[in-house]
Amino acid sequence: MFNRMFATIIRKNKERLTAFINDFHPVVRILIVGTVLARAASSMSLPFLAIYLAKYSDAGIVTNSLIIGASSLAGTVGGFIGGTISDRMGRKNVMLAALFCWSAVFVGFGLAREPMVFVLLNVVNGLCRSFFEPVSQALMADLTEKEKRFQVFSMRYFAINVGVAVGPLAGAYFSTRNSSLAFILTGGIYLLYALVLVVLLARFRIHRIEGGVSSDNTFSKAWRIIRKDIKFRYYLCGGILGSISYSQMNVTLPQYLNGAFTDGIGLFGIMISLNAITVILFQLPLSVWAGKRRPVSSITAGNIFFALGNLGYAFSHDKLAFLLSMFVFTLGEILAFPAGNLLIDEIAPEGMRGTYFGAQTFQNIGSFLGPLLGGILLVHVGGTSLFVTLSVLSLSGIYFYWAGDRYRPHKRTSSTDQISSLAG
């Protein structure tokens, strides 16, 4: 019975992939394929950065942790900067500059030995990611009809998980042999990705469909617009709460499992694999369901699944229960993450899509604060109370999304009027 069910799911996924190939702009297709390769390459190297630092750097554990965390801190503000620049100078210039620089960063990781060099490289790594990813999402939206954008964002998320599912296997092989080579190969793959995009963007003259009414944006003007957009602020608060909850998966959850089971780390590895497999199998069918509904409804359903998954972690006492909880939790991310991108696309004024997608990275504040909060709760109140608290936070995020959805600003005659009014 299960074999027939999985065979049906795989067949349906193949049909949807074929439809995707036929329906979307060639540049969107190469961005999706490139996402698979880029994420596979980066997950072949970056997850093993801590091991690599311990091997090649004489810095202590605390210093190595700060080095790794530097990327997230840089990315928190880098997305807004890169997105604003892309609205002013064009998607093409920002994306290609980020990719070429990214390639050099990974080669640098493979050659570096000094702690301060690693700090600099990882800061630039975070900036490159925060420049490239929001801008590539904005370009996908630029090149896609509005009613098909949820499918594009879902396909991008699907591609990320395919890459993440494949990359660590190669990374584990290199980490026990020649870990420097993994970083250099990653740099080579990013360079190839950049060169292919150079050809395609020139071939389809992407610069002709860029720009908009706010191509003269300055950073101060863009910041005023973002700061005064009440809908965006509501969505950002909801995203930060979601990030606090989701960030526990790779930080406090493995520590909790390690204390609860003799082979807790092994169980965590199985759960991460289940997470990737669930996304690969269920992303496309669930995106069809979600695509027929409003984004805030998909996010609500996703946050409910997040809450149920966290409750499962809180009260599970055997391995099967933890695996079931991870499955439920993963359904939440399948529904919530692409819909969150679609919400930003809907509220962004024309000509400021890059700025808004970039400013969305401010919700990484939750990814930074989440592990700190989770660690404190795990030590002082235990895992059960920790995951019950996370469940409450996930449900609380729903309020902010619905509050933002209900907020109706005064109607304006054009997107130019909207931008002028927001900018004050």
Contacts in CASP RR format, 6 or more apart in sequence:
PFRMAT RR
TARGET T0000
AUTHOR 0000-0000-0000
METHOD contacts of the structure
MODEL  1
MFNRMFATIIRKNKERLTAFINDFHPVVRILIVGTVLARAASSMSLPFLA
IYLAKYSDAGIVTNSLIIGASSLAGTVGGFIGGTISDRMGRKNVMLAALF
CWSAVFVGFGLAREPMVFVLLNVVNGLCRSFFEPVSQALMADLTEKEKRF
QVFSMRYFAINVGVAVGPLAGAYFSTRNSSLAFILTGGIYLLYALVLVVL
LARFRIHRIEGGVSSDNTFSKAWRIIRKDIKFRYYLCGGILGSISYSQMN
VTLPQYLNGAFTDGIGLFGIMISLNAITVILFQLPLSVWAGKRRPVSSIT
AGNIFFALGNLGYAFSHDKLAFLLSMFVFTLGEILAFPAGNLLIDEIAPE
GMRGTYFGAQTFQNIGSFLGPLLGGILLVHVGGTSLFVTLSVLSLSGIYF
YWAGDRYRPHKRTSSTDQISSLAG
6 281 0 8 1.000
9 281 0 8 1.000
9 282 0 8 1.000
9 285 0 8 1.000
10 281 0 8 1.000
12 284 0 8 1.000
12 285 0 8 1.000
13 281 0 8 1.000
13 284 0 8 1.000
13 285 0 8 1.000
16 284 0 8 1.000
16 285 0 8 1.000
16 288 0 8 1.000
17 284 0 8 1.000
20 29 0 8 1.000
20 32 0 8 1.000
20 151 0 8 1.000
20 155 0 8 1.000
21 29 0 8 1.000
23 148 0 8 1.000
24 143 0 8 1.000
24 144 0 8 1.000
24 148 0 8 1.000
24 152 0 8 1.000
25 143 0 8 1.000
25 144 0 8 1.000
25 204 0 8 1.000
26 200 0 8 1.000
26 204 0 8 1.000
27 139 0 8 1.000
27 143 0 8 1.000
27 200 0 8 1.000
27 201 0 8 1.000
27 204 0 8 1.000
27 206 0 8 1.000
28 140 0 8 1.000
28 143 0 8 1.000
28 144 0 8 1.000
28 152 0 8 1.000
30 196 0 8 1.000
30 197 0 8 1.000
30 200 0 8 1.000
31 136 0 8 1.000
31 139 0 8 1.000
31 140 0 8 1.000
31 156 0 8 1.000
31 197 0 8 1.000
32 155 0 8 1.000
32 156 0 8 1.000
32 159 0 8 1.000
33 159 0 8 1.000
34 159 0 8 1.000
34 193 0 8 1.000
34 196 0 8 1.000
35 136 0 8 1.000
35 156 0 8 1.000
35 159 0 8 1.000
35 160 0 8 1.000
35 163 0 8 1.000
36 159 0 8 1.000
36 160 0 8 1.000
36 162 0 8 1.000
36 163 0 8 1.000
37 163 0 8 1.000
37 189 0 8 1.000
37 192 0 8 1.000
37 193 0 8 1.000
38 189 0 8 1.000
38 190 0 8 1.000
38 193 0 8 1.000
39 159 0 8 1.000
39 160 0 8 1.000
39 162 0 8 1.000
39 163 0 8 1.000
39 164 0 8 1.000
39 167 0 8 1.000
40 162 0 8 1.000
40 163 0 8 1.000
40 164 0 8 1.000
40 166 0 8 1.000
40 167 0 8 1.000
40 170 0 8 1.000
40 189 0 8 1.000
41 106 0 8 1.000
41 167 0 8 1.000
41 185 0 8 1.000
41 186 0 8 1.000
41 187 0 8 1.000
41 188 0 8 1.000
41 189 0 8 1.000
41 190 0 8 1.000
42 106 0 8 1.000
42 186 0 8 1.000
43 163 0 8 1.000
43 164 0 8 1.000
43 166 0 8 1.000
43 167 0 8 1.000
43 168 0 8 1.000
43 171 0 8 1.000
44 167 0 8 1.000
44 168 0 8 1.000
44 170 0 8 1.000
44 171 0 8 1.000
44 174 0 8 1.000
44 182 0 8 1.000
44 185 0 8 1.000
44 186 0 8 1.000
45 52 0 8 1.000
45 106 0 8 1.000
45 109 0 8 1.000
45 171 0 8 1.000
45 174 0 8 1.000
45 179 0 8 1.000
45 182 0 8 1.000
45 183 0 8 1.000
45 185 0 8 1.000
45 186 0 8 1.000
46 125 0 8 1.000
47 168 0 8 1.000
47 171 0 8 1.000
48 171 0 8 1.000
48 172 0 8 1.000
48 174 0 8 1.000
48 175 0 8 1.000
48 179 0 8 1.000
48 182 0 8 1.000
49 67 0 8 1.000
49 68 0 8 1.000
49 109 0 8 1.000
49 122 0 8 1.000
50 64 0 8 1.000
50 65 0 8 1.000
50 68 0 8 1.000
51 175 0 8 1.000
51 179 0 8 1.000
52 109 0 8 1.000
52 175 0 8 1.000
52 179 0 8 1.000
52 180 0 8 1.000
52 183 0 8 1.000
53 59 0 8 1.000
53 64 0 8 1.000
53 67 0 8 1.000
53 68 0 8 1.000
53 118 0 8 1.000
54 64 0 8 1.000
55 179 0 8 1.000
56 112 0 8 1.000
56 113 0 8 1.000
56 180 0 8 1.000
57 64 0 8 1.000
57 113 0 8 1.000
57 114 0 8 1.000
57 115 0 8 1.000
57 118 0 8 1.000
58 115 0 8 1.000
59 67 0 8 1.000
59 115 0 8 1.000
63 115 0 8 1.000
66 119 0 8 1.000
67 115 0 8 1.000
67 118 0 8 1.000
67 119 0 8 1.000
67 122 0 8 1.000
68 122 0 8 1.000
69 122 0 8 1.000
70 119 0 8 1.000
70 122 0 8 1.000
70 123 0 8 1.000
70 126 0 8 1.000
71 122 0 8 1.000
71 123 0 8 1.000
71 125 0 8 1.000
71 126 0 8 1.000
71 129 0 8 1.000
72 126 0 8 1.000
72 364 0 8 1.000
72 367 0 8 1.000
72 368 0 8 1.000
73 123 0 8 1.000
73 368 0 8 1.000
74 122 0 8 1.000
74 123 0 8 1.000
74 124 0 8 1.000
74 125 0 8 1.000
74 126 0 8 1.000
74 127 0 8 1.000
74 130 0 8 1.000
75 126 0 8 1.000
75 127 0 8 1.000
75 129 0 8 1.000
75 130 0 8 1.000
75 361 0 8 1.000
75 364 0 8 1.000
76 130 0 8 1.000
76 361 0 8 1.000
76 362 0 8 1.000
76 364 0 8 1.000
76 365 0 8 1.000
76 368 0 8 1.000
77 130 0 8 1.000
77 361 0 8 1.000
77 362 0 8 1.000
78 126 0 8 1.000
78 127 0 8 1.000
78 130 0 8 1.000
78 131 0 8 1.000
78 358 0 8 1.000
78 361 0 8 1.000
79 130 0 8 1.000
79 131 0 8 1.000
79 134 0 8 1.000
79 357 0 8 1.000
79 358 0 8 1.000
79 359 0 8 1.000
79 361 0 8 1.000
80 222 0 8 1.000
80 223 0 8 1.000
80 226 0 8 1.000
80 355 0 8 1.000
80 358 0 8 1.000
80 359 0 8 1.000
80 361 0 8 1.000
80 362 0 8 1.000
81 130 0 8 1.000
81 131 0 8 1.000
81 219 0 8 1.000
82 94 0 8 1.000
82 130 0 8 1.000
82 131 0 8 1.000
82 134 0 8 1.000
82 135 0 8 1.000
82 354 0 8 1.000
82 358 0 8 1.000
83 94 0 8 1.000
83 131 0 8 1.000
83 134 0 8 1.000
83 135 0 8 1.000
83 138 0 8 1.000
83 354 0 8 1.000
83 355 0 8 1.000
83 357 0 8 1.000
83 358 0 8 1.000
83 359 0 8 1.000
84 217 0 8 1.000
84 219 0 8 1.000
84 222 0 8 1.000
84 354 0 8 1.000
84 355 0 8 1.000
84 358 0 8 1.000
85 94 0 8 1.000
85 131 0 8 1.000
86 93 0 8 1.000
86 94 0 8 1.000
86 95 0 8 1.000
86 134 0 8 1.000
86 135 0 8 1.000
86 138 0 8 1.000
86 354 0 8 1.000
87 211 0 8 1.000
87 212 0 8 1.000
87 214 0 8 1.000
87 215 0 8 1.000
87 217 0 8 1.000
87 222 0 8 1.000
87 351 0 8 1.000
87 352 0 8 1.000
87 353 0 8 1.000
87 354 0 8 1.000
87 355 0 8 1.000
88 215 0 8 1.000
88 216 0 8 1.000
88 217 0 8 1.000
88 218 0 8 1.000
90 207 0 8 1.000
90 210 0 8 1.000
90 211 0 8 1.000
91 135 0 8 1.000
91 136 0 8 1.000
91 138 0 8 1.000
91 139 0 8 1.000
91 142 0 8 1.000
91 206 0 8 1.000
91 210 0 8 1.000
91 354 0 8 1.000
92 201 0 8 1.000
92 206 0 8 1.000
92 207 0 8 1.000
92 210 0 8 1.000
94 131 0 8 1.000
94 132 0 8 1.000
94 135 0 8 1.000
95 131 0 8 1.000
95 132 0 8 1.000
95 135 0 8 1.000
95 136 0 8 1.000
95 139 0 8 1.000
95 197 0 8 1.000
96 194 0 8 1.000
96 197 0 8 1.000
96 198 0 8 1.000
96 201 0 8 1.000
97 131 0 8 1.000
98 128 0 8 1.000
98 129 0 8 1.000
98 131 0 8 1.000
98 132 0 8 1.000
98 135 0 8 1.000
99 128 0 8 1.000
99 132 0 8 1.000
99 190 0 8 1.000
99 191 0 8 1.000
99 193 0 8 1.000
99 194 0 8 1.000
99 197 0 8 1.000
100 191 0 8 1.000
100 194 0 8 1.000
101 124 0 8 1.000
101 128 0 8 1.000
102 125 0 8 1.000
102 128 0 8 1.000
102 129 0 8 1.000
102 132 0 8 1.000
102 187 0 8 1.000
102 190 0 8 1.000
103 187 0 8 1.000
103 188 0 8 1.000
103 190 0 8 1.000
103 191 0 8 1.000
103 194 0 8 1.000
104 187 0 8 1.000
105 121 0 8 1.000
105 124 0 8 1.000
105 125 0 8 1.000
105 128 0 8 1.000
105 187 0 8 1.000
106 125 0 8 1.000
106 183 0 8 1.000
106 184 0 8 1.000
106 186 0 8 1.000
106 187 0 8 1.000
106 188 0 8 1.000
106 190 0 8 1.000
107 183 0 8 1.000
107 184 0 8 1.000
107 187 0 8 1.000
107 188 0 8 1.000
108 117 0 8 1.000
108 121 0 8 1.000
108 183 0 8 1.000
109 118 0 8 1.000
109 121 0 8 1.000
109 125 0 8 1.000
109 183 0 8 1.000
110 180 0 8 1.000
110 183 0 8 1.000
110 184 0 8 1.000
111 180 0 8 1.000
111 184 0 8 1.000
112 118 0 8 1.000
112 121 0 8 1.000
130 358 0 8 1.000
130 361 0 8 1.000
134 354 0 8 1.000
134 357 0 8 1.000
134 358 0 8 1.000
134 360 0 8 1.000
134 361 0 8 1.000
135 354 0 8 1.000
135 357 0 8 1.000
135 358 0 8 1.000
137 153 0 8 1.000
137 156 0 8 1.000
137 341 0 8 1.000
137 357 0 8 1.000
138 353 0 8 1.000
138 354 0 8 1.000
138 357 0 8 1.000
139 206 0 8 1.000
140 149 0 8 1.000
140 152 0 8 1.000
140 153 0 8 1.000
140 156 0 8 1.000
141 149 0 8 1.000
141 152 0 8 1.000
141 345 0 8 1.000
141 353 0 8 1.000
142 209 0 8 1.000
142 210 0 8 1.000
142 353 0 8 1.000
143 206 0 8 1.000
143 209 0 8 1.000
144 152 0 8 1.000
149 342 0 8 1.000
149 345 0 8 1.000
150 287 0 8 1.000
150 290 0 8 1.000
150 291 0 8 1.000
150 295 0 8 1.000
150 338 0 8 1.000
150 339 0 8 1.000
150 342 0 8 1.000
151 287 0 8 1.000
151 291 0 8 1.000
153 338 0 8 1.000
153 339 0 8 1.000
153 340 0 8 1.000
153 341 0 8 1.000
153 342 0 8 1.000
153 345 0 8 1.000
154 283 0 8 1.000
154 284 0 8 1.000
154 287 0 8 1.000
154 290 0 8 1.000
154 338 0 8 1.000
155 284 0 8 1.000
155 287 0 8 1.000
156 338 0 8 1.000
157 279 0 8 1.000
157 283 0 8 1.000
157 334 0 8 1.000
157 337 0 8 1.000
157 338 0 8 1.000
158 279 0 8 1.000
158 280 0 8 1.000
158 283 0 8 1.000
158 284 0 8 1.000
158 287 0 8 1.000
161 276 0 8 1.000
161 279 0 8 1.000
161 280 0 8 1.000
161 283 0 8 1.000
162 280 0 8 1.000
164 276 0 8 1.000
165 273 0 8 1.000
165 276 0 8 1.000
165 277 0 8 1.000
165 280 0 8 1.000
170 182 0 8 1.000
171 182 0 8 1.000
174 181 0 8 1.000
174 182 0 8 1.000
175 182 0 8 1.000
201 207 0 8 1.000
211 351 0 8 1.000
212 350 0 8 1.000
212 351 0 8 1.000
213 349 0 8 1.000
213 350 0 8 1.000
213 351 0 8 1.000
213 414 0 8 1.000
213 415 0 8 1.000
213 416 0 8 1.000
213 419 0 8 1.000
214 349 0 8 1.000
214 350 0 8 1.000
214 351 0 8 1.000
214 352 0 8 1.000
214 355 0 8 1.000
214 419 0 8 1.000
215 351 0 8 1.000
217 352 0 8 1.000
217 355 0 8 1.000
221 423 0 8 1.000
222 352 0 8 1.000
222 355 0 8 1.000
224 422 0 8 1.000
224 423 0 8 1.000
224 424 0 8 1.000
225 349 0 8 1.000
225 352 0 8 1.000
225 355 0 8 1.000
225 419 0 8 1.000
225 422 0 8 1.000
225 423 0 8 1.000
226 232 0 8 1.000
226 355 0 8 1.000
226 356 0 8 1.000
226 359 0 8 1.000
228 422 0 8 1.000
228 423 0 8 1.000
228 424 0 8 1.000
229 347 0 8 1.000
229 422 0 8 1.000
230 404 0 8 1.000
230 407 0 8 1.000
230 409 0 8 1.000
231 347 0 8 1.000
231 404 0 8 1.000
231 405 0 8 1.000
231 407 0 8 1.000
231 409 0 8 1.000
232 344 0 8 1.000
232 347 0 8 1.000
232 356 0 8 1.000
232 359 0 8 1.000
234 400 0 8 1.000
234 401 0 8 1.000
234 403 0 8 1.000
234 404 0 8 1.000
234 407 0 8 1.000
235 340 0 8 1.000
235 343 0 8 1.000
235 344 0 8 1.000
235 347 0 8 1.000
235 400 0 8 1.000
235 401 0 8 1.000
235 404 0 8 1.000
236 359 0 8 1.000
236 360 0 8 1.000
236 362 0 8 1.000
236 363 0 8 1.000
237 397 0 8 1.000
237 400 0 8 1.000
238 363 0 8 1.000
238 397 0 8 1.000
238 400 0 8 1.000
238 401 0 8 1.000
239 363 0 8 1.000
239 366 0 8 1.000
239 397 0 8 1.000
239 400 0 8 1.000
240 362 0 8 1.000
240 363 0 8 1.000
240 365 0 8 1.000
240 366 0 8 1.000
241 366 0 8 1.000
241 393 0 8 1.000
241 394 0 8 1.000
241 396 0 8 1.000
241 397 0 8 1.000
241 400 0 8 1.000
242 303 0 8 1.000
242 306 0 8 1.000
242 336 0 8 1.000
242 363 0 8 1.000
242 366 0 8 1.000
242 393 0 8 1.000
242 394 0 8 1.000
242 397 0 8 1.000
243 363 0 8 1.000
243 364 0 8 1.000
243 365 0 8 1.000
243 366 0 8 1.000
243 367 0 8 1.000
243 370 0 8 1.000
244 366 0 8 1.000
244 367 0 8 1.000
244 369 0 8 1.000
244 370 0 8 1.000
244 373 0 8 1.000
244 390 0 8 1.000
244 393 0 8 1.000
245 306 0 8 1.000
245 310 0 8 1.000
245 390 0 8 1.000
245 391 0 8 1.000
245 393 0 8 1.000
245 394 0 8 1.000
246 306 0 8 1.000
246 333 0 8 1.000
246 367 0 8 1.000
247 366 0 8 1.000
247 367 0 8 1.000
247 370 0 8 1.000
247 371 0 8 1.000
248 370 0 8 1.000
248 371 0 8 1.000
248 374 0 8 1.000
248 386 0 8 1.000
248 387 0 8 1.000
248 390 0 8 1.000
249 275 0 8 1.000
249 329 0 8 1.000
251 370 0 8 1.000
251 371 0 8 1.000
251 374 0 8 1.000
251 375 0 8 1.000
252 371 0 8 1.000
252 374 0 8 1.000
252 375 0 8 1.000
252 377 0 8 1.000
252 378 0 8 1.000
252 386 0 8 1.000
253 268 0 8 1.000
253 271 0 8 1.000
253 313 0 8 1.000
254 264 0 8 1.000
254 265 0 8 1.000
254 268 0 8 1.000
255 375 0 8 1.000
255 378 0 8 1.000
256 313 0 8 1.000
256 378 0 8 1.000
256 383 0 8 1.000
256 386 0 8 1.000
257 264 0 8 1.000
257 265 0 8 1.000
257 267 0 8 1.000
257 268 0 8 1.000
257 271 0 8 1.000
257 322 0 8 1.000
258 264 0 8 1.000
258 265 0 8 1.000
258 268 0 8 1.000
261 267 0 8 1.000
261 319 0 8 1.000
267 319 0 8 1.000
267 322 0 8 1.000
270 323 0 8 1.000
271 322 0 8 1.000
271 323 0 8 1.000
271 326 0 8 1.000
274 323 0 8 1.000
274 326 0 8 1.000
274 327 0 8 1.000
274 330 0 8 1.000
275 326 0 8 1.000
275 329 0 8 1.000
275 330 0 8 1.000
278 326 0 8 1.000
278 327 0 8 1.000
278 330 0 8 1.000
278 331 0 8 1.000
278 334 0 8 1.000
279 330 0 8 1.000
279 333 0 8 1.000
279 334 0 8 1.000
282 330 0 8 1.000
282 331 0 8 1.000
282 334 0 8 1.000
283 334 0 8 1.000
286 331 0 8 1.000
286 334 0 8 1.000
286 335 0 8 1.000
287 334 0 8 1.000
287 338 0 8 1.000
290 298 0 8 1.000
290 301 0 8 1.000
290 335 0 8 1.000
290 338 0 8 1.000
290 339 0 8 1.000
291 298 0 8 1.000
294 405 0 8 1.000
295 339 0 8 1.000
295 340 0 8 1.000
295 342 0 8 1.000
295 343 0 8 1.000
295 346 0 8 1.000
296 339 0 8 1.000
296 343 0 8 1.000
296 401 0 8 1.000
296 402 0 8 1.000
296 405 0 8 1.000
298 335 0 8 1.000
298 336 0 8 1.000
298 338 0 8 1.000
298 339 0 8 1.000
299 335 0 8 1.000
299 336 0 8 1.000
299 339 0 8 1.000
299 340 0 8 1.000
299 343 0 8 1.000
299 398 0 8 1.000
299 401 0 8 1.000
300 398 0 8 1.000
300 401 0 8 1.000
300 402 0 8 1.000
301 332 0 8 1.000
301 335 0 8 1.000
301 336 0 8 1.000
302 331 0 8 1.000
302 332 0 8 1.000
302 333 0 8 1.000
302 334 0 8 1.000
302 335 0 8 1.000
302 336 0 8 1.000
303 332 0 8 1.000
303 336 0 8 1.000
303 394 0 8 1.000
303 395 0 8 1.000
303 397 0 8 1.000
303 398 0 8 1.000
303 401 0 8 1.000
304 332 0 8 1.000
304 394 0 8 1.000
304 395 0 8 1.000
304 398 0 8 1.000
305 328 0 8 1.000
305 329 0 8 1.000
305 331 0 8 1.000
305 332 0 8 1.000
305 335 0 8 1.000
306 329 0 8 1.000
306 332 0 8 1.000
306 333 0 8 1.000
306 336 0 8 1.000
306 391 0 8 1.000
306 394 0 8 1.000
307 391 0 8 1.000
307 392 0 8 1.000
307 394 0 8 1.000
307 395 0 8 1.000
308 325 0 8 1.000
308 328 0 8 1.000
308 329 0 8 1.000
308 391 0 8 1.000
309 325 0 8 1.000
309 326 0 8 1.000
309 328 0 8 1.000
309 329 0 8 1.000
309 391 0 8 1.000
310 325 0 8 1.000
310 329 0 8 1.000
310 387 0 8 1.000
310 388 0 8 1.000
310 390 0 8 1.000
310 391 0 8 1.000
310 394 0 8 1.000
311 325 0 8 1.000
311 387 0 8 1.000
311 388 0 8 1.000
311 391 0 8 1.000
312 321 0 8 1.000
312 322 0 8 1.000
312 324 0 8 1.000
312 325 0 8 1.000
312 328 0 8 1.000
312 387 0 8 1.000
313 322 0 8 1.000
313 325 0 8 1.000
313 329 0 8 1.000
313 383 0 8 1.000
313 387 0 8 1.000
314 383 0 8 1.000
314 384 0 8 1.000
314 385 0 8 1.000
314 386 0 8 1.000
314 387 0 8 1.000
314 388 0 8 1.000
314 391 0 8 1.000
315 321 0 8 1.000
315 384 0 8 1.000
316 322 0 8 1.000
316 324 0 8 1.000
316 325 0 8 1.000
341 357 0 8 1.000
341 360 0 8 1.000
343 401 0 8 1.000
344 356 0 8 1.000
344 357 0 8 1.000
344 360 0 8 1.000
345 353 0 8 1.000
345 356 0 8 1.000
345 357 0 8 1.000
347 356 0 8 1.000
348 354 0 8 1.000
348 355 0 8 1.000
348 356 0 8 1.000
348 357 0 8 1.000
349 415 0 8 1.000
349 418 0 8 1.000
349 419 0 8 1.000
349 422 0 8 1.000
350 415 0 8 1.000
351 415 0 8 1.000
352 419 0 8 1.000
374 386 0 8 1.000
375 386 0 8 1.000
377 383 0 8 1.000
377 385 0 8 1.000
377 386 0 8 1.000
377 389 0 8 1.000
378 386 0 8 1.000
410 421 0 8 1.000
412 418 0 8 1.000
412 421 0 8 1.000
END
